[in-house]
Amino acid sequence: MIGFEAKTAPRLCFGNGTIDRIGRFARELNARKVLLVTDPGIVASGHAAKLRDIISKAECAVSIFDGVIENPTTRQVERCAAQARTVQADLLVGLGGGSSLDTAKGANFLLSGGGVIEDYVGYGKARGRMLPFIAVPTTAGTGSECQSYALINHPQTHLKMACGDPGAMARIAVLDPNLTLTQPAPVTAATALDAISHALESAVCRASNEISLLYAKESFRLLMTNFKQVLDEPNCIEARGALLLGAAFAGLAIENSMLGCAHSLANPLTARYEIVHGQAIGLMLPHVLRFNGTLPDVARTYAEFVNLASMDSSSPCPLPADPLAAGWQATEILAAQIEALRMRADLATSLESCGIARNELASLAAEAADQWTARFNPRAASAADLEKIYEEAYFPRSTLSKASWS
């Protein structure tokens, strides 16, 4: 076993209708002026108005910042912080996907000590006491509600800047499965694939340890055994809840570990081509699994994950009799399962189908090599290696059809 220092989790409040308790939580945190950070889609769904009313009943003034965009940049963070100063907020509440939660956390850094978000890249650089923060995810994906990092895009370089501090962690994470019912199927699928990638990458990266592996395994089990049911029965609240909890556990796995090349490869696709992050992850993850699975220790871990998800003979790729003795085979099963889920969700299956120019793969690979998560991949990957992975994703070798998982 390698040494580790476990990071504490936020107070988790899970269950149907738990959003109704947020007013009480605001009182517990002695809040009087609340800034609710969200995006236009969440406002349109009615979730923001409902939460505003709940908090208002706790005798708190509530202002709404609804300028969050997907993959927020420094501009959105600065605007959010400016509004928080204007209303003299003493509590931040993030409502939405990871972008809303990251925007709130990023603004909190600026509120703690001024400057610009670039001043806080790294860990432990907050200059003063940060405001209490309540995270309310409406997607089962990023796990940002359980992380002390804000991931903010640089508007010029497109690099994701990771700004972490113990004070940025949510005091309370409210996991209400009912909030996820309004997600369109493509959003449900893309965010779930992102969460699955968090479990798999955190389990084998160079910073993996016993604590992060515990969270990663339970996360993967919950996500893989409920993914298809949520697509088939969108209103199944039990399956929705399992995905939401699985995503939170994956967030805790990242918090105690790190990620790898699937994310470093996906980020340039999102920055340059505006491919949704979860879809970019779905394109790259199977190929990264095959790349990393050449390492015996990684292959053995992948075999354990294959067993966790009960991948049996009814799946497109049958489980070997002894996957631990055939790690390479388990790696292929795992990669094929991700491809099957991706097809089942009608997500893109190749870089070519996304309109990416093949002659840009080298520059994309150079950009991917500069992403901070690449340093933690279990198998060292040069820009040339990353370009080869992009090439594999450009013309995928999988022969699975959508009918394989129907």
VENNOR-V422295 format. One record per backbone hydrogen bond with DSSP energy under -0.5 kcal/mol. NH is the residue of the N-H (numbers start at 1). CO is the residue of the C=O. Records with the same first field share a line. If there is no record, write none. Layout:
BEGIN
NH=CO + CO
END
This chain:
BEGIN
11=171
12=10
13=173
14=12
15=175
18=15
20=17
21=18
22=19
25=21
26=22
27=23
28=24
29=25
30=27
31=26
34=61
35=91
36=34 + 63
37=35 + 93
38=36 + 65
40=68
43=39
44=40
45=41
46=42 + 43
47=42
48=42
50=46
51=47
52=48
53=49
54=50
55=51
56=52
57=53
58=55
59=56
60=55
61=32
63=34
65=36 + 63
66=64
68=38
74=153
77=73
78=74
79=75
80=76
81=77
82=78
83=79
84=80
85=81
86=82
87=83
88=85
89=84
90=33
91=33
92=132
93=35
94=134
95=37 + 93
96=136
100=97
101=97
102=98
103=99
104=100
105=101
106=102
107=103
108=104
109=105
110=106
111=107
112=108
113=109
114=110
119=116
120=117
121=118
122=162
124=164
125=164
132=90
134=92
135=172
136=94
138=96
139=96
141=139
146=143
147=144
150=163
152=150 + 161
153=72
154=159
155=153
158=154
161=152 + 159
162=160
163=150 + 161
164=122 + 162
165=148
168=165
169=165 + 166
171=133
172=133
173=11
174=135 + 172
175=13 + 173
176=174
177=175
179=176
180=177
181=178
183=180
188=184
189=185
190=186
191=187
192=188
193=189
194=190
195=191
196=192
197=193
198=194
199=195
200=196
201=197
202=198
203=199
204=200 + 201
205=201
206=376
208=205
213=209
214=210
215=211
216=212
217=213
218=214
219=215
220=216
221=217
222=218
223=219
224=220
225=221
226=223
227=223
230=226
231=227
232=228
233=229
236=233
237=235
240=236
241=237
242=238
243=239
244=240
245=241
246=242
247=243
248=244
249=245
250=246
251=247
252=248
253=249
254=250
255=251
256=252
257=254
263=260
264=260
265=261
266=262
267=263
268=264
269=265
270=266
271=267
272=268
273=269
274=270
275=269
280=276
281=277
282=278
283=279
284=280
285=281
286=282
287=284
288=284
289=285
290=286
291=287
292=288
293=289
294=291
295=292
296=294
299=295
300=296
301=297
302=298
303=299
304=300
305=301
306=302
307=303
308=304
309=305
310=307
311=306
312=310
315=312
318=316
323=320
325=322
326=323
329=326
330=326
331=327
332=328
333=329
334=330
335=331
336=332
337=333
338=334
339=335
340=336
341=337
342=338
343=339
344=340
345=341
346=343
347=342
351=393
352=394
354=350 + 351
355=352
356=351
360=357
361=358
364=360
365=361
366=362
367=363
368=364
369=365
370=366 + 367
371=368
374=371
375=372
376=373
377=374
380=378
386=382
387=383
388=384
389=385
390=386
391=387
392=388
393=389
394=390
395=391
396=393
404=401
405=402
406=403
END
